[in-house]
Amino acid sequence: MIALKPTPSDFRQAALRALENPWETPDACQRRHDHYMAEAERLERERGHA
């Protein structure tokens, strides 16, 4: 089995979907969005230094 690592693009797409989640409060959606965007930025920084 091959384990694929999420890309910054994957995290950005997840962030957009997080804002549309009808099962969470708007605040929870925003926190999840911010978390995914921070992960995307972190991965980009790591790739820039690799």
SERO-4910 file (N, C-alpha, C, O; in steps of 0.05 Angstrom, whole numbers):
BEGIN
 pado doro    nc1    nc2    nc3   cac1   cac2   cac3    cc1    cc2    cc3    oc1    oc2    oc3
  Met    A     17    -24      0      0      0      0     18     25      0     37     27     15
  Ile    A     11     44    -17     26     69    -19     11     90     -3    -12     95     -7
  Ala    A     25    103     16     14    124     31     21    151     17     44    157     14
  Leu    A      0    166     10      4    191     -3      2    213     17    -15    213     35
  Lys    A     20    233     15     20    255     33      3    278     21      5    283     -3
  Pro    A    -14    291     37    -30    312     25    -12    335     16      9    341     28
  Thr    A    -20    348     -5     -5    371    -16    -18    397     -5    -40    397      5
  Pro    A     -3    419     -9    -16    445     -1    -42    450    -16    -61    461     -4
  Ser    A    -44    441    -41    -69    444    -56    -91    428    -43   -114    437    -41
  Asp    A    -85    404    -33   -105    387    -19   -116    402      6   -140    402     11
  Phe    A    -98    414     21   -106    429     45   -123    453     38   -142    460     52
  Arg    A   -116    467     16   -132    490      8   -160    482     -1   -179    496      6
  Gln    A   -162    460    -15   -189    450    -23   -205    442      2   -229    448      3
  Ala    A   -192    429     21   -206    421     46   -215    446     61   -236    446     74
  Ala    A   -198    467     60   -205    492     74   -231    504     62   -248    513     77
  Leu    A   -233    504     36   -257    514     23   -281    498     30   -303    509     35
  Arg    A   -278    471     30   -301    454     37   -308    457     67   -332    455     73
  Ala    A   -289    463     84   -295    466    112   -315    489    117   -331    488    135
  Leu    A   -313    510    101   -330    533    104   -359    527     97   -378    541    104
  Glu    A   -364    505     82   -390    498     73   -403    475     89   -424    465     81
  Asn    A   -391    467    110   -401    444    126   -426    452    141   -425    468    159
  Pro    A   -449    440    134   -474    447    147   -477    435    175   -495    442    190
  Trp    A   -459    417    183   -461    403    208   -445    416    231   -446    407    253
  Glu    A   -431    438    224   -415    452    245   -424    481    246   -435    492    227
  Thr    A   -418    493    269   -424    522    271   -406    538    254   -384    529    246
  Pro    A   -414    562    247   -396    579    231   -369    583    243   -349    584    229
  Asp    A   -368    586    270   -342    589    283   -324    564    280   -300    566    275
  Ala    A   -336    541    283   -321    516    280   -311    513    251   -289    504    246
  Cys    A   -328    520    232   -320    519    204   -297    538    199   -278    530    185
  Gln    A   -297    561    210   -275    580    206   -249    570    219   -228    573    208
  Arg    A   -252    558    243   -228    547    256   -215    525    239   -191    524    236
  Arg    A   -232    507    228   -222    485    212   -210    497    186   -189    487    178
  His    A   -222    517    174   -211    530    150   -184    541    157   -165    537    142
  Asp    A   -182    556    179   -156    568    186   -134    547    191   -111    551    183
  His    A   -142    525    203   -123    503    208   -113    492    182    -89    488    179
  Tyr    A   -131    486    163   -122    475    138   -105    494    122    -86    486    109
  Met    A   -111    520    123    -95    540    109    -67    541    122    -47    544    107
  Ala    A    -66    540    148    -40    540    162    -23    515    154      1    517    150
  Glu    A    -36    492    151    -22    468    143    -12    471    115     11    463    109
  Ala    A    -27    483     97    -18    488     69      6    506     69     26    500     55
  Glu    A      6    527     85     28    545     86     53    531     98     76    536     89
  Arg    A     49    515    118     71    500    131     84    482    110    109    481    108
  Leu    A     68    467     95     79    449     75     95    464     54    116    455     45
  Glu    A     84    487     45     99    503     25    125    512     36    145    512     21
  Arg    A    126    521     61    151    529     73    171    506     74    195    509     67
  Glu    A    162    482     83    179    459     84    190    451     57    214    445     55
  Arg    A    174    453     37    183    446     10    202    467     -1    220    460    -16
  Gly    A    199    491      8    217    512     -1    245    509     10    265    518     -2
  His    A    247    496     34    273    493     47    285    465     42    307    460     50
  Ala    A    270    448     29    280    420     25    301    419      3    311    397     -3
***
